[in-house]
């Protein structure tokens, strides 16, 4: 009989957020200027992914009649070759062809009868190759999976995400570390609050005021809890609407991280501030071009709650909350937008919103499917895009002996959120990639181009 392991409640929440129009799959792409050896890649995945992390050998076992929490079940018929695919990129084998391939794969659900992951080795990308990884969010959060991907490299670059740049300590997704420290232990209290909420179970969700009391007792900020539990929908623009199934993907040429850092220091800002301000300007230009200019929209930002200077646990899992970051798209000049972004980013660093959101997401994972669907709708209504900013290794690393030229990792979006933006720094360069709903944002390459233009304007 297969061994079973309880699934964390936050992991269960992400498992059940799957919808045909928005799959809860974290997609990562690495590209290489040289061809990748298939056998060498397979050996690396077996030895550095499947062997040390049990989740890649386990499938989901749902409770009978839908009552209770899902479990991880050892797959007695596990075959790694069912998760590895070797394909050739269609002509002309350029970046547009790779973007189209990645977008086409993003919409295909992972097989629930097997462990929830797959890798594709893609030959014929220019003179080299690419690797697409697809791993369900129930396995782990994006920061953890980025560390897992770099732990596959020959350089053992799990440490590549920590320590990071002194003024860019862990990207947007890692800002909670500073917040937890400056809040005097708020993270510890939020975890205690999460446990209390989970202990209360269904009653907490059925009676929202009781949930507010529990979380406010843990964190001491009823206003923050109310913001998480009762969010206001974001401004209506062409970025919001009924999501379809088809996706589009586009990413930029690499940008010099030193140039971005020099610009940030000259303006008294951080690298994060500059990158978010550039994205704000790009979205402003896109909204104006599509005839829906507004003063402000919101980004949904994953807020890391896991220490980056400690090894990943073997069972991985999700340890993050979500915060909403106002993007001042109505500010008239690049300098005005940077100033406004700096102000909003400073608020996030002292906010308890991330730990509270994690507690609430954990509680959602314990609710019946109908209640969970309604709550997920509330969470996804607060923003127009998911934005992640992950610092990768500072130096070039190798995967199966082949130097990695570039990398992006996209977080999934839920509900009717139309867009996920990945900002990834690696080996002295920054790349921005946009994954978008094909019906709502059919031309993400315009946002990518406007991002570079905004940096130039700054």
Residue pairs with C-beta under 8 A, 6 or more apart in sequence:
2 73
2 74
2 75
2 76
3 73
3 74
4 61
4 71
4 72
4 73
4 74
5 54
5 58
5 71
5 72
5 73
5 315
6 69
6 71
6 72
7 15
7 60
7 69
7 70
7 71
7 72
7 138
8 317
8 318
8 362
8 365
9 69
9 198
9 362
9 363
9 364
9 365
9 366
10 317
10 318
10 319
10 358
10 361
10 362
10 365
11 138
11 139
11 317
11 318
11 365
12 69
12 70
12 138
12 365
12 366
13 361
13 362
13 364
13 365
13 372
13 376
14 24
14 136
14 137
14 138
14 318
15 24
15 60
15 70
15 136
15 137
15 138
16 365
16 369
16 372
17 24
17 137
17 376
17 414
18 24
18 109
19 414
19 415
20 109
20 245
21 243
21 244
21 245
21 416
21 437
22 243
22 412
22 413
22 414
22 415
22 417
23 106
23 107
23 109
23 110
23 412
24 136
24 137
24 138
24 412
24 414
25 106
25 110
25 134
25 135
25 136
25 137
25 412
26 134
26 135
26 136
26 137
26 140
26 142
26 145
26 409
26 410
26 411
26 412
27 102
27 105
27 106
27 132
27 133
27 134
27 409
27 410
27 412
27 435
28 132
28 133
28 134
28 135
28 145
28 146
28 149
28 407
28 408
28 409
28 410
29 98
29 102
29 130
29 131
29 132
29 133
29 407
29 408
30 130
30 131
30 133
30 149
30 399
30 404
30 405
30 406
30 407
31 98
31 125
31 128
31 129
31 130
31 131
31 404
31 405
31 406
31 407
32 125
32 128
32 129
32 130
32 131
32 399
32 402
32 403
32 404
32 405
33 126
33 127
33 128
33 403
33 405
34 127
34 128
34 129
34 402
34 403
35 123
35 127
35 128
35 129
35 402
36 121
36 123
36 128
36 129
36 131
36 399
36 400
36 402
37 400
37 401
37 402
38 86
38 121
40 400
40 401
41 84
41 119
41 121
41 131
41 399
41 400
42 80
42 81
42 84
43 400
44 152
44 399
44 400
45 80
45 84
45 119
45 152
46 80
48 151
48 152
49 56
49 148
49 152
50 56
50 57
50 80
52 314
53 148
53 314
53 315
53 316
54 72
54 74
54 314
54 315
55 72
55 115
55 139
55 140
55 315
55 316
56 83
56 115
56 117
56 139
57 74
57 75
57 78
57 115
58 72
58 73
58 74
58 75
58 115
59 72
59 73
59 75
59 112
59 113
59 114
59 115
59 116
60 70
60 71
60 72
60 73
60 112
60 116
60 138
61 70
61 71
61 72
61 73
62 70
63 69
63 70
63 71
66 368
66 369
69 365
69 366
75 114
75 115
78 114
78 115
82 114
83 114
83 115
83 117
83 118
83 119
84 118
84 119
84 121
85 118
85 119
85 120
85 121
86 120
86 121
86 123
87 101
87 120
87 121
87 122
87 123
88 122
88 123
88 124
89 97
89 98
89 101
89 122
89 123
89 124
89 125
89 130
90 97
90 101
91 97
93 124
93 125
93 126
94 126
95 251
97 125
98 122
98 125
98 130
99 248
99 249
99 250
99 251
100 249
101 122
101 132
102 132
102 249
103 246
103 247
103 248
103 249
103 435
103 438
105 120
105 132
105 134
106 134
106 247
106 249
106 435
107 245
107 246
107 247
110 116
110 117
110 118
110 134
110 136
116 135
116 136
116 138
116 139
117 133
117 134
117 135
117 136
117 139
118 133
118 134
119 131
119 132
119 133
119 134
120 131
120 132
120 133
120 134
121 129
121 130
121 131
122 129
122 130
122 131
122 132
123 129
128 402
128 405
129 402
131 399
133 145
133 149
135 145
137 318
137 411
137 412
138 318
139 145
139 316
139 317
140 148
140 316
140 317
140 318
141 302
141 304
141 306
141 317
141 318
141 319
141 320
142 173
142 302
142 320
142 388
142 390
142 409
142 411
143 161
143 170
143 173
143 174
143 302
143 304
143 306
143 308
143 320
143 390
144 306
144 312
144 316
144 317
144 318
144 319
145 316
145 409
146 161
146 390
146 392
146 409
147 158
147 160
147 161
147 312
148 158
148 312
148 316
149 407
149 409
150 157
150 158
150 160
150 161
150 392
150 393
150 397
151 157
151 158
151 312
152 399
153 393
153 397
153 398
153 399
153 404
154 397
154 398
154 399
154 400
154 401
155 393
155 395
155 397
155 398
157 392
157 393
157 397
158 311
158 312
160 392
160 393
160 394
160 397
161 170
161 308
161 390
161 391
161 392
161 393
162 170
162 308
162 309
163 169
163 308
163 309
164 170
164 171
164 174
164 308
164 391
165 261
165 271
165 391
165 394
165 425
167 261
167 264
167 265
167 270
167 271
168 261
168 270
168 271
168 272
168 391
168 425
169 177
169 178
170 177
170 304
170 308
170 391
171 272
171 388
171 389
171 390
171 391
171 423
171 425
172 272
172 276
172 301
172 302
172 303
172 325
172 387
172 388
172 389
173 301
173 302
173 303
173 304
173 320
173 388
173 389
173 390
174 304
174 308
175 272
175 301
175 303
175 304
175 345
175 348
175 349
175 354
176 187
176 303
176 304
176 305
176 320
176 321
176 354
176 355
177 304
177 307
177 308
178 349
179 186
179 187
179 303
179 348
179 349
179 350
179 351
179 352
179 354
179 355
180 186
180 187
180 188
180 305
180 355
182 349
182 350
183 350
183 352
186 219
186 352
186 355
187 305
187 355
189 218
189 219
189 220
189 355
190 215
190 218
190 219
190 305
190 352
190 355
190 356
190 358
190 359
191 355
191 359
192 218
193 214
193 215
193 217
193 218
193 219
193 355
193 356
193 359
194 218
194 358
194 359
194 362
194 363
196 214
196 217
196 218
197 204
197 211
197 214
197 215
197 359
197 360
197 362
197 363
198 362
198 363
198 366
200 210
200 211
200 214
201 366
202 366
202 367
202 368
202 371
203 210
204 210
204 211
204 214
204 363
205 211
205 363
205 364
205 366
205 367
205 371
205 375
206 371
208 229
208 230
211 225
211 229
211 360
211 363
212 222
212 225
212 226
212 229
215 225
215 356
215 359
215 360
216 222
216 225
218 359
219 225
219 352
219 355
219 356
220 352
221 352
221 356
224 351
224 352
224 353
224 356
225 356
227 324
227 353
228 353
228 356
228 357
228 360
229 360
229 378
230 378
231 324
231 378
231 379
231 381
231 382
232 382
233 381
233 382
234 240
234 297
234 298
234 381
234 382
234 383
234 384
235 294
235 295
235 296
235 297
235 298
235 384
237 287
237 292
237 294
237 297
237 384
238 287
238 290
238 291
238 292
238 440
238 441
239 283
239 287
239 297
239 384
239 385
239 418
239 419
239 440
239 441
240 384
240 416
240 417
240 418
240 440
241 416
241 418
241 439
241 440
242 416
242 439
243 415
243 416
243 417
243 418
243 437
243 439
243 440
244 437
244 438
244 439
244 440
246 437
246 438
246 439
247 435
247 436
247 437
247 438
248 434
248 435
248 436
248 437
248 438
248 441
248 442
248 443
248 444
249 433
249 434
249 435
249 436
249 444
250 433
250 434
250 444
250 445
250 447
250 448
251 408
251 422
251 431
251 432
251 433
251 434
251 448
252 431
252 432
252 433
252 448
252 449
252 451
252 452
253 431
253 452
254 406
254 429
254 430
254 431
255 429
255 430
255 431
255 432
255 452
255 455
256 428
256 429
256 430
257 271
257 425
257 428
257 429
257 430
258 428
260 271
260 274
260 275
260 430
260 455
261 271
263 269
263 274
263 455
263 458
264 270
264 271
264 273
264 274
267 273
267 274
267 335
267 338
267 458
269 277
269 338
269 342
270 342
270 345
271 425
272 345
272 389
273 338
273 341
273 342
273 345
274 338
274 455
274 458
275 389
275 423
275 430
275 432
276 299
276 325
276 327
276 341
276 345
276 387
276 389
277 334
277 337
277 338
277 341
277 342
277 454
277 458
278 451
278 454
278 455
278 458
279 299
279 327
279 387
279 421
279 423
279 432
279 451
279 454
280 327
280 328
280 329
280 331
280 337
280 341
280 454
281 334
281 337
281 450
281 451
281 453
281 454
281 457
281 458
282 447
282 448
282 450
282 451
282 453
282 454
283 297
283 327
283 329
283 385
283 447
283 450
284 293
284 329
284 330
284 331
284 337
285 450
285 453
285 454
286 441
286 446
286 447
286 450
287 293
287 294
287 297
287 329
289 446
293 329
293 330
294 329
294 330
295 328
295 329
295 330
296 326
296 327
296 328
296 329
296 330
297 326
297 327
297 329
297 383
297 384
297 385
298 324
298 325
298 326
298 327
298 382
298 383
298 384
299 324
299 325
299 327
299 383
299 384
299 385
299 386
299 387
299 421
300 322
300 323
300 324
300 325
300 380
300 382
300 383
300 385
300 386
300 387
300 413
300 417
301 322
301 323
301 324
301 325
301 348
301 386
301 387
301 388
302 320
302 321
302 322
302 386
302 388
302 411
303 320
303 321
303 322
303 323
303 348
303 353
303 354
303 355
303 357
303 358
304 319
304 320
304 354
305 319
305 320
305 321
305 354
305 355
305 358
306 319
306 320
318 361
319 358
320 354
320 358
321 353
321 354
321 355
321 356
321 357
321 358
321 359
321 361
322 354
322 357
322 361
322 379
323 348
323 351
323 353
323 354
323 357
324 353
324 382
324 383
325 344
325 345
325 348
325 387
326 344
327 341
328 336
328 337
328 340
328 341
328 344
329 337
331 337
331 339
331 340
334 454
334 457
334 458
335 458
338 458
361 379
364 372
364 375
364 376
365 372
367 375
376 414
376 415
377 415
379 414
379 415
380 413
380 414
380 415
380 416
380 417
381 415
381 416
383 417
384 417
384 418
384 419
385 413
385 417
385 418
385 419
385 420
385 421
386 411
386 412
386 413
386 417
386 419
386 420
386 421
387 420
387 421
387 423
388 409
388 410
388 411
388 420
388 421
388 422
388 423
389 423
389 424
389 425
390 409
390 422
390 423
390 424
390 425
391 425
392 407
392 424
392 425
392 426
392 427
393 426
393 427
394 427
394 428
395 427
396 403
396 404
396 427
397 403
397 404
397 427
398 404
404 426
404 427
406 426
406 429
406 431
407 424
407 426
407 431
408 422
408 424
408 431
408 433
409 422
409 424
410 420
410 422
410 433
410 435
411 420
411 422
412 420
413 419
413 420
413 435
418 436
418 437
418 440
418 441
419 434
419 435
419 436
419 437
419 440
419 441
419 444
420 434
420 435
420 436
421 432
421 433
421 434
421 435
421 447
422 432
422 433
422 434
422 435
423 430
423 431
423 432
424 430
424 431
424 432
424 433
432 448
432 451
433 448
434 441
434 444
434 445
434 447
434 448
435 444
436 442
436 444
436 447
441 447
